[in-house]
Amino acid sequence: MARWGWYGKPVIWFPTGGGDYLDCERFLMVRALSPLIEAGRIKLYAADSVSRSWANPDVAPHQKSWFQAQYDEHFLNHIVPAIREDCGGTDQRFAVTGSSLGGYDALVIGAKHPEHVDLTIGMSGTYVLDRRMGAYRDENYYYNMPVQFLPQLGEGPQLEGLRRSNFVLALGSGHAENPDYTNHVSRVLKHKQIPHRVEVWGPGSDHDWPTWRTMLPVFLNRLVRG
């Protein structure tokens, strides 16, 4: 995990499929967010994930879902405490974000842990991973697939926390975008009365870093108080 900034709302970036935690620096996302970082409005953290397993066709489906379940425990037991300690013991909730497979990571963390997260920004998210699982399904996959477990979520603390959260689902209208994933998530969130907004950007906004570098500063400027 890496960190940029000295003060502000903790924002956790998850890498794209096949990438690692430093991709946001290599592909200039950190530079795009530097005005917010330098102003002390956000403190940016880039956390590694298991997206490389999802992107690797040689990893068996049961291993993919098991790795994701283990990552969820890692997030709770290591990433959350490390960030809270780094922020002076703060009890504020975080923002999570990512694009493509990183958007999936942001969504699943935001959906499962509203006690720690109040803002989820997914960009061009690959939110449904059925084709990477083939015909295989198990409990680990179900509980880490928001479009499956959220419709069955009953009234209680988790759903109450989600209704006090905010989800932004953004995508472009250019090359390699798939609006079906975003629309599916939107229907689920709407059914459970969870606050969210879908934003579709115009022509030329491809499934690629230039689009995401433009999107994320806009959303954080709008949604993170100075």
C-alpha angles and dihedrals in degrees: 000000000000132000137206123186142035106237143006140068112338110246118189118205119202119202128246122254111297092010133107138223094279096056090095088063096041092051093045099249090129090054091050090053095043096104090057092043095048092046091057094242095120137020107208123215124183113203125191116235141184094263090120088065092053090048094048113088090197092066110092117241094244089053092050093055092042091052089051092051090050090049090055089057090047090053092053098040102038116011098046095047092045093053094045090051092046089053094054096265095307118180094198120122120252136232119236126198144165143145133242105347087358086061088058090052091050092049096048093047092045092047096046100040114038087150086073103025130053101164127049121181115186119183121195086340124196091213100162117060101177094120090056090055099049109201093330120112132169142161093271090057094046095052092047096047109081095195087061105040100034096065088056096045111120130209113290144095096312095052091042089053091049090053088056090052135078129229124195116192110189132174140160128242097227139085120343096001119140113198092183091079093051094044091051092054091045092055091051094049092046092051090054092044092241114157112250143144131209116211121188115192122211138256116320094031099120131180091271146098098272089062094047093046088056096044104047099056089050094053095044092047089053099043107031115076117230 
